[in-house]
Amino acid sequence: MILAAVLLLPFLGKPFTIDDPLFLGAAQHVLADPLHPGDFEQVWNAGDRQRLSEYWVGGPVPAYLLVPVALSGNREWVAHVYQLLLLCVFLWATVDFAERLGCDRMQAGAVGLLTASNPVTLAMAATCMPDIMAVAFGMLGLGRVMAFREEQRVRDGLAAAVFLALAITCRGTAAMLFVVAALLLAPSSLKRAASFYWPLLLSGAMVMAILTLSRGVTSSFQSLTSIRNVPRNLVAFLCFQALTGPVLVYWLLIAGRRFLAAVAALVALGCALSWAAGASNLRQYAVPAALGICFLAAFLGLVRDLRHAIPLAIWAGAGLIAAPYVHMAAKYLLPGVPAMALLVVLHGAKLQPQRFRFLTALLIAAGGAAGLLIIVGDSTLAGSQRAAVDQLVTPAIQRGKTVWAGGQWAFLYYAQRAGARALANQPPLPQGGDAIVISRLDYYGKLDQLPLSLDLVRVKPDDRCGVFILNRPHAAGFYSIRFGYLPFALGCGEVNRYDVYRVR
């Protein structure tokens, strides 16, 4: 908890980013319509004017739990302190679970430190998206599952059911924890199945009941998922595991020169294919596939040396539940982060204590440094969008102009808060004399097809040197494989570009 606080407190004023505004908007809407958190209009994704419930795949629980942030006026520091508290719950529950699994005090502490310093954990804790919320409930649920397995107390079964249901209805990627709970509860005899599995049946019923509050969950799931997405998302998942998790780095440190040479050869081959190949898919996925194979080799080598590793191995792959989704993101790995930490610690327990402590310290330092770089890159992007609103949107509104904002993420959120209107593909549309400001990185609308006569007044590129998390030329795509396979990249380039138009 102290480590996480030290790393995250400098970013309390970090602007809202990516999908933060969606959940903040749902929390705000709860104050007016408590039973239908997603029943309000939002321009997002492709620029269509839709109700949030039409494309909101998750459950409504985050909207209710973020109400305190909404009541504060959506102040950034309040949201980030709130997330830090949830992160502390997550870490406490993770260490508690590790002890219940049989880890001694030092090993359980190492699991907590590896989880806290994981780049995905740190990056998502610096947002107000419900991923940390989901894994906090999920770990509390698995802890109660272990307690129920040991003592069969009704109160533990009830608590496990409630926490697992809350986790799944916060983020769908937590659904794999349900499978993990089933494996942990597996009875020695089928005759005892009912007495062991009733908490999971109750949890499933609660999930169905909660999801009825979210209109359109089924249609959203059908429209945003496809079996065609699985191959590329599987490659992306394994690649993100290689670059953000401790397993590959750990195995490189202990497996010897032959494995290191094999990894170097595979990555070199991937780079060569990406440069020389004519097929666009091969160019795009050669390096991620090579990194994914390296991770698989390390993971299989680690798991092979452990007894009773099947539940942990399945848990580590929790993010694969998002494989049919429209894209893969590193944040979907978060539910499996404690399992990866447990696998590393359980394997490291076989090493000499001094060597184990040294390797753990290296992994914590590497993970924390990578996490900080991702947060810096995220802050740079969100800060750029907020600054563009301050420079291009707010002054025009203060002069009495009607300004329309095209884009999403931080740009649209801060523009609407300043008084701009969201530009959509459907009416109402801008009128003569109005101004339009487009955030090019995150605008997927149909400006060129709208019945408007436009004059391009200004183009404002934001070029910088530093950390990038969403940048196609640098292949950085922490929040989406559509931008690239690296969780972050260092270099110089365009963070974003903003176009200002005047409607004739």
Secondary structure, 3 states (H helix, E strand, C coil): CHHHHHHHHHHCCCCCCCCHHHHHHHHHHHCCCCCCCCCCEEEECCCEEEEHHHCCCCCCHHHHHCHHHHHCCCCHHHHHHHHHHHHHHHHHHHHHHHHHCCCCHHHHHHHHHHHHCCHHHHHHHCCCCCHHHHHHHHHHHHHHHHHHHHHCCHHHHHHHHHHHHHHHHHCHHHHHHHHHHHHHCCCCCHHHHHHHHHHHHHHHHHHHHHHCCCCCHHHHHHHHECHHHHHHHHHHHHHHHHHHCCHHHHHHHHCCHHHHHHHHHHHHHHHHHHHHCCCHHHHHHHHHHHHHHHHHHHHHHHHHCCCCCHHHHHHHCHHHHHCCECCCCHHHHHHHHHHHHHHHHHHHCCCCHHHHHHHHHHHHHHHHHHHHHHHHHHHHHHHHHHHHHHHHHHHHHHCCCCEEEECCHHHHHHHHHHCCEECCCCCCCCCCCCEEEEEHHHCCCCHHHCCCCEEEEEEEEEEEEEEECEECCCCEECCCCCCCCECCEEEEEEEEEEEEEEEC
